[in-house]
Amino acid sequence: MSSDPWGRVDETGTVYVRTSDGEKVVGSWQAGSPEEALAYFERKYEGLVVEIGLLEKRVKTTDLSAKDAMTAIDHIRGQIDEHHAVGDLEALGKRLDALVTSVEARREERKAQKAKQTDEARHAKEALVVEAEELAQSEQWRAAGERLRALVDTWKGLPRLDRKSDDELWHRFSHARSAFSKRRKAHFAALDAQREVARQTKERLVAEAESLSGSTDWGPTAARYRELMAEWKAAGRAQRDHEEDLWNRFRGAQDIFFAARSGVFAERDAEQTENLKLKEELAVEAEKLVPVTDLKAARGAFRSINERWEAIGHVPRDARPKVEGRMHAVERAIQEAEEAEWRRTNPEARARAEGLTGQLQAAVDKLRTQIDAARAAGNNAKADKLSRELEGRQALLDQALKGLEEFGG
């Protein structure tokens, strides 16, 4: 028979452990000496000590859930209750009791923290809804659209509330976005309608200009052409794909008329020579407007020059292409500047470009978050796969951002 402070082995090989409730049978040992039997069950006790120590450390230093912690505690407590180890089992039980108290405290702390986070999320989402509803009435189409997209990204980053509250707030938020989108579409539809009216007006002006191109009633017809030009400028811009074609036809009709008039007035060489000198001076004045740095000023100055140009009359036919070519070059430069300004300030095209950029940026941000989560979870295969997808999305985003630079930022 062999024993130590916490257990003994009797002559039959039965191993006992001592507790405050008396001795408890640990097991039977027939394979060796009593000392070996006690050593074996003492090692099992040390294993429980190590297991409890590791669990205490996990509870203290990691985010182990209360449910998982209690499962682990119950597992160890079951082993202690079965008395299959020799040692101070009651001390282990007390350590487990203390651990239960610690886990319960953490559970309550997390519960309170979650309640606080939920309350903060509720207030944050309510603030987003209020701002979205205010933006829904804005006419700052670009700025309001950008801000609403930013609010969506912020919303996605907030925790969910209970289903009823979350759905109600989202319904208001979504309704505000839809209302803004509907108003914006109506605004641009109205712009399209205005461009269509301008196109129809210019079609009429072109038809009249072309019908007058064969007239020999030089004075009244030239005056009518000046009136048609004034009406043209007052009509506004047509759709981009129609504007240039209509303008070419309009100017072409005038060119035919004035070319014919020049032929009739060819005998007025002296007057036309003087006209050429004056127009060359105007061409020099016009060429000083290029390159265009102040579009409005250049347009006004060119209009003034052009009016004086038209008032001068014709020049010798052999000199006309060169001097008018100089003016046309300036006119084209101003038109190109107008086109560039129109493209830069075109809110509809910019809205589409920014919308695509915002979607791609959101996709890139989401992938980066998923990659970080996968790395943190040790799932490198998933992270690598997402990284390859991120490369493709980032390339698309870079391309979209480069296109957006055409709009001035």
Sequence and secondary structure as in RCSB ss.txt:
>XXXX:A:sequence
MSSDPWGRVDETGTVYVRTSDGEKVVGSWQAGSPEEALAYFERKYEGLVVEIGLLEKRVKTTDLSAKDAMTAIDH
IRGQIDEHHAVGDLEALGKRLDALVTSVEARREERKAQKAKQTDEARHAKEALVVEAEELAQSEQWRAAGERLRA
LVDTWKGLPRLDRKSDDELWHRFSHARSAFSKRRKAHFAALDAQREVARQTKERLVAEAESLSGSTDWGPTAARY
RELMAEWKAAGRAQRDHEEDLWNRFRGAQDIFFAARSGVFAERDAEQTENLKLKEELAVEAEKLVPVTDLKAARG
AFRSINERWEAIGHVPRDARPKVEGRMHAVERAIQEAEEAEWRRTNPEARARAEGLTGQLQAAVDKLRTQIDAAR
AAGNNAKADKLSRELEGRQALLDQALKGLEEFGG
>XXXX:A:secstr
 EEETTEEE TTSEEEEEETTEEEEEEE  SS HHHHHHHHHHHHHHHHHHHHHHHHHHHHS   HHHHHHHHHH
HHHHHHTT S S HHHHHHHHHHHHHHHHHHHHHHHHHHHHHHHHHHHHHHHHHHHHHHHTT   HHHHHHHHHH
HHHHHHTS    HHHHHHHHHHHHHHHHHHHHHHHHHHHHHHHHHHHHHHHHHHHHHHHHHHTT   HHHHHHHH
HHHHHHHHHT    HHHHHHHHHHHHHHHHHHHHHHHHHGGG HHHHHHHHHHHHHHHHHHHTT S S HHHHHH
HHHHHHHHHHHH    TTTHHHHHHHHHHHHHHHHHHHHHHHHHH HHHHHHHHHHHHHHHHHHHHHHHHHHHHH
HTT HHHHHHHHHHHHHHHHHHHHHHHHHGGGT 
